């Protein structure tokens, strides 16, 4: 299988041929080490698990670039992963040889990331690193994936994670959304549509007479450029959704007031172009939350000024006065922490349906989930009604025993029944 030669420097060179027949060599300090190595190489070649010991010298950055180019994922996925790889993964591993990456160094890196990034972001960084190393194992560049078994920071729920509002609060919010975008917001809360499904909706998929719409395409935004994808997120995402009456009314009014886009798009910006999610969030969504009292507050003072009040990520309260309400609202919308997200209206939709006892399998189909567990785990949250229901279970329970009632004369006791059975 191979042979050993002694070098002029007094070391021992193990020589062998790989699975392609190419001559290979590696130098060792002792003949015993070289012999043991050749035995391992021979066994690996026989099992078909041979890995070139020199392949691991390839730099992670070079291999990662090739790996990124080889994928055929959706544009949004590729753009997201490119950003994570460039910002967090490559700065640490780009110049490191694949064979030099070990489990301890990966665990140390993950722990350091956890001090400055959210658990979800750390998990994404680890996912990308592990995916590259897993492919390197399949390409027989390294023997094992050192990212496997790494302990990730736990995703602990915080007080503000359950961003669910009542239907009454949604009604108030809807009244503060600019008229041009009111039907768009209604589709998220009244039909459970995702942003891309709602913003990419075209009139050919809407039947106002029947009160239904079909989700058959979505809008995709990458790098500020919006395109239409002719299929939804998943197979289950292609669905028909009933339109509540208030959504029908808002869509009808919207069609009469605003011209459709070039391809029949229901929603466009003021210039007639496609909606961009980032601009909608900063210019429409968050200001509407402030005006509805769902994010910070703006109060008019006795002097005719407008006091903007908000809290930052650390919970510290800030305030500042402005001569106009618009300026105060804009500042709170920009600086206030958390707040209801547009996607949270989809959570609200599923929660409202299940709270009104709509079967969860029906809810899963309406929101476009392939698995019912996804609906239960991600898109349903408790409501305050659960407190009343929980109390009602124990409404008739009391620690004070009911007073004994006198036994009726003609009542037969258990002891009497026992005696009668013995006599018989």
Secondary structure, 3 states (H helix, E strand, C coil): CEEEEECCCCCEEEEEECCCCCEEEEEECCHHHHHHHHHHHHHHHHHCCCCCCCHHHCEHHHHHHHHHHHCCCCHHHHHHHHHHHHHHHHHHHCCCEHHHCCHHHHHHHHHHHCCCCCHHHHHHHHHHHHHHHHHHHHCCCCCCCCCCCCCCCCCCCCCCCCCCCCHHHHHHHHHHCCHHHHHHHHHHHHHCCCHHHHHCCEHHHEECCCCEEEECCEEEEECCEEEEECCCCCCCCCEEEECCHHHHHHHHHHHHHCCCCCCCECCCCCCCCCCCHHHHHHHHHHHHHHHCCCCCEEEECCCCCEEEEEECCCCCEEEEEECCHHHHHHHHHHHCCCCCCCCHHHHHHHHHHHHCCCCHHHHHHHHCCCCHHHHHHHCCCCCCHHHHHHHHHCCCCCCCCCCCCCCCCCCCCHHHHHHHHHHC
